[in-house]
Amino acid sequence: MTIITSEIQIDAPREKVWKVVADLGSVSVWNPVIAKSHYTSEAKEGLEASRRCDFPDGGYVEERATEWKTGEGFTLDIYEGTVPFASARGSFSIADSGNGSFVTLTLEYDLKADVPVDPIEVERQNREDLLPLVLASLKHYVETGDPMPMPEGA
C-alpha cells in the first residue's frame, strides 16, 4: 500500500475549516480537481455519509465515510470509480495551530494490477501535484471565500 501525506497551515479557526471539509457534498465548490459533487446518502455527516465526485475528464469516484470525528477529521473509502486504484482511502485531519489550523491530508492506495500505469509516476503526481493542490485550494477558499481555479496545464 502506498501512503502519501501532505500538510498545510490555514489562517482560520479549526471550526471554520471543519465546516468546509465536512460538507462532503460541496467539495466541488472549493476543489478545482472536482467538476461536480453531491451526497449519495441521506446522512450529511458521520459513518452513514457518502458522496459522488465527478472529474472534468468524465471520470468519477464514489466515497463513503469509514471514520468520523466531528471537528477533528474523517476518512473516506473510495469504493467505486474510474481511478486506477484497487483500494483507496483519503483522510482529512484538522488541529488547532496558534491562531489558525493545521490540516493533514493522507491518501492510501493500492493500484489495480491490470491497469497499465507507472506506479512511481502515480505516486509522484499524487505527492507533488494532487494533494498539495487540494490543500492549497482548501486554504484559499477558507481564507478568502473564493474558489481557486484549476491551474493551467493541470
One Martini backbone bead per residue (centre of mass of N, CA, C, O) as a GRO file, in nm:
protein
  154
    1MET     BB    1   0.097   0.036   0.022
    2THR     BB    2   0.032   0.367  -0.044
    3ILE     BB    3   0.156   0.664   0.136
    4ILE     BB    4   0.025   1.002   0.144
    5THR     BB    5   0.138   1.324   0.272
    6SER     BB    6  -0.019   1.644   0.352
    7GLU     BB    7   0.040   1.993   0.452
    8ILE     BB    8  -0.131   2.280   0.623
    9GLN     BB    9  -0.170   2.621   0.682
   10ILE     BB   10  -0.454   2.789   0.831
   11ASP     BB   11  -0.611   3.116   0.861
   12ALA     BB   12  -0.815   2.945   1.072
   13PRO     BB   13  -1.036   2.801   1.242
   14ARG     BB   14  -1.122   2.480   1.281
   15GLU     BB   15  -1.432   2.519   1.247
   16LYS     BB   16  -1.414   2.642   0.961
   17VAL     BB   17  -1.275   2.407   0.821
   18TRP     BB   18  -1.477   2.188   0.894
   19LYS     BB   19  -1.726   2.305   0.749
   20VAL     BB   20  -1.604   2.253   0.469
   21VAL     BB   21  -1.504   1.945   0.469
   22ALA     BB   22  -1.782   1.819   0.595
   23ASP     BB   23  -1.912   1.907   0.315
   24LEU     BB   24  -1.914   1.665   0.098
   25GLY     BB   25  -2.116   1.771  -0.139
   26SER     BB   26  -1.916   2.057  -0.174
   27VAL     BB   27  -1.621   2.011  -0.289
   28SER     BB   28  -1.650   2.157  -0.578
   29VAL     BB   29  -1.634   2.452  -0.478
   30TRP     BB   30  -1.302   2.427  -0.383
   31ASN     BB   31  -1.223   2.186  -0.583
   32PRO     BB   32  -1.071   2.182  -0.902
   33VAL     BB   33  -1.078   1.860  -0.953
   34ILE     BB   34  -1.389   1.903  -0.918
   35ALA     BB   35  -1.683   1.941  -1.098
   36LYS     BB   36  -1.874   1.744  -0.924
   37SER     BB   37  -2.101   1.719  -0.629
   38HIS     BB   38  -2.268   1.464  -0.413
   39TYR     BB   39  -2.487   1.318  -0.236
   40THR     BB   40  -2.572   0.949  -0.162
   41SER     BB   41  -2.703   1.033   0.111
   42GLU     BB   42  -2.885   1.124   0.380
   43ALA     BB   43  -2.635   1.163   0.519
   44LYS     BB   44  -2.408   1.448   0.613
   45GLU     BB   45  -2.277   1.269   0.847
   46GLY     BB   46  -2.073   1.035   0.921
   47LEU     BB   47  -2.091   0.682   0.861
   48GLU     BB   48  -2.339   0.739   0.639
   49ALA     BB   49  -2.172   0.904   0.452
   50SER     BB   50  -2.194   1.005   0.097
   51ARG     BB   51  -2.030   1.034  -0.237
   52ARG     BB   52  -1.996   1.212  -0.549
   53CYS     BB   53  -1.726   1.252  -0.793
   54ASP     BB   54  -1.661   1.463  -1.068
   55PHE     BB   55  -1.463   1.490  -1.342
   56PRO     BB   56  -1.367   1.671  -1.617
   57ASP     BB   57  -1.305   1.385  -1.789
   58GLY     BB   58  -1.559   1.184  -1.668
   59GLY     BB   59  -1.482   1.090  -1.416
   60TYR     BB   60  -1.501   0.896  -1.095
   61VAL     BB   61  -1.622   0.887  -0.747
   62GLU     BB   62  -1.699   0.679  -0.467
   63GLU     BB   63  -1.781   0.772  -0.125
   64ARG     BB   64  -1.720   0.669   0.227
   65ALA     BB   65  -1.753   0.673   0.555
   66THR     BB   66  -1.523   0.520   0.817
   67GLU     BB   67  -1.451   0.793   0.962
   68TRP     BB   68  -1.561   1.008   1.256
   69LYS     BB   69  -1.455   1.335   1.390
   70THR     BB   70  -1.589   1.589   1.508
   71GLY     BB   71  -1.369   1.860   1.425
   72GLU     BB   72  -1.107   1.661   1.321
   73GLY     BB   73  -1.214   1.414   1.120
   74PHE     BB   74  -1.174   1.189   0.825
   75THR     BB   75  -1.272   0.891   0.634
   76LEU     BB   76  -1.254   0.781   0.290
   77ASP     BB   77  -1.390   0.543   0.083
   78ILE     BB   78  -1.298   0.416  -0.229
   79TYR     BB   79  -1.542   0.200  -0.399
   80GLU     BB   80  -1.568   0.371  -0.674
   81GLY     BB   81  -1.438   0.398  -1.019
   82THR     BB   82  -1.182   0.546  -1.255
   83VAL     BB   83  -0.957   0.478  -1.089
   84PRO     BB   84  -0.636   0.294  -1.037
   85PHE     BB   85  -0.781   0.151  -0.782
   86ALA     BB   86  -0.836  -0.116  -0.573
   87SER     BB   87  -0.764   0.071  -0.322
   88ALA     BB   88  -0.900   0.352  -0.118
   89ARG     BB   89  -0.804   0.639   0.098
   90GLY     BB   90  -0.914   0.941   0.264
   91SER     BB   91  -0.769   1.195   0.490
   92PHE     BB   92  -0.878   1.425   0.737
   93SER     BB   93  -0.702   1.664   0.949
   94ILE     BB   94  -0.759   1.881   1.242
   95ALA     BB   95  -0.567   2.145   1.401
   96ASP     BB   96  -0.457   2.342   1.623
   97SER     BB   97  -0.265   2.663   1.534
   98GLY     BB   98  -0.275   2.896   1.709
   99ASN     BB   99  -0.463   3.108   1.491
  100GLY     BB  100  -0.512   2.826   1.352
  101SER     BB  101  -0.465   2.557   1.117
  102PHE     BB  102  -0.390   2.207   1.082
  103VAL     BB  103  -0.365   2.022   0.776
  104THR     BB  104  -0.428   1.677   0.689
  105LEU     BB  105  -0.350   1.474   0.399
  106THR     BB  106  -0.443   1.134   0.317
  107LEU     BB  107  -0.322   0.875   0.090
  108GLU     BB  108  -0.444   0.543   0.029
  109TYR     BB  109  -0.305   0.278  -0.193
  110ASP     BB  110  -0.393   0.042  -0.452
  111LEU     BB  111  -0.321  -0.086  -0.743
  112LYS     BB  112  -0.415  -0.204  -1.022
  113ALA     BB  113  -0.296  -0.473  -1.207
  114ASP     BB  114  -0.454  -0.403  -1.506
  115VAL     BB  115  -0.314  -0.118  -1.507
  116PRO     BB  116  -0.122   0.092  -1.728
  117VAL     BB  117   0.083   0.209  -1.484
  118ASP     BB  118   0.308   0.413  -1.319
  119PRO     BB  119   0.367   0.401  -0.988
  120ILE     BB  120   0.570   0.639  -0.962
  121GLU     BB  121   0.396   0.852  -1.111
  122VAL     BB  122   0.147   0.839  -0.932
  123GLU     BB  123   0.292   0.922  -0.673
  124ARG     BB  124   0.406   1.191  -0.771
  125GLN     BB  125   0.138   1.328  -0.845
  126ASN     BB  126   0.016   1.311  -0.560
  127ARG     BB  127   0.250   1.445  -0.395
  128GLU     BB  128   0.313   1.712  -0.593
  129ASP     BB  129   0.006   1.784  -0.693
  130LEU     BB  130  -0.270   1.698  -0.568
  131LEU     BB  131  -0.252   1.744  -0.259
  132PRO     BB  132  -0.146   2.039  -0.266
  133LEU     BB  133  -0.389   2.150  -0.429
  134VAL     BB  134  -0.614   2.082  -0.233
  135LEU     BB  135  -0.496   2.248   0.007
  136ALA     BB  136  -0.471   2.521  -0.137
  137SER     BB  137  -0.775   2.542  -0.199
  138LEU     BB  138  -0.874   2.534   0.089
  139LYS     BB  139  -0.723   2.778   0.193
  140HIS     BB  140  -0.836   2.985  -0.003
  141TYR     BB  141  -1.136   2.945   0.069
  142VAL     BB  142  -1.128   2.994   0.376
  143GLU     BB  143  -0.978   3.282   0.360
  144THR     BB  144  -1.175   3.415   0.107
  145GLY     BB  145  -1.441   3.252  -0.030
  146ASP     BB  146  -1.284   3.158  -0.289
  147PRO     BB  147  -1.230   2.989  -0.552
  148MET     BB  148  -0.993   2.789  -0.710
  149PRO     BB  149  -0.855   2.760  -0.994
  150MET     BB  150  -0.742   2.576  -1.232
  151PRO     BB  151  -0.450   2.512  -1.332
  152GLU     BB  152  -0.250   2.527  -1.577
  153GLY     BB  153  -0.209   2.194  -1.695
  154ALA     BB  154  -0.392   2.012  -1.479
   0.00000   0.00000   0.00000
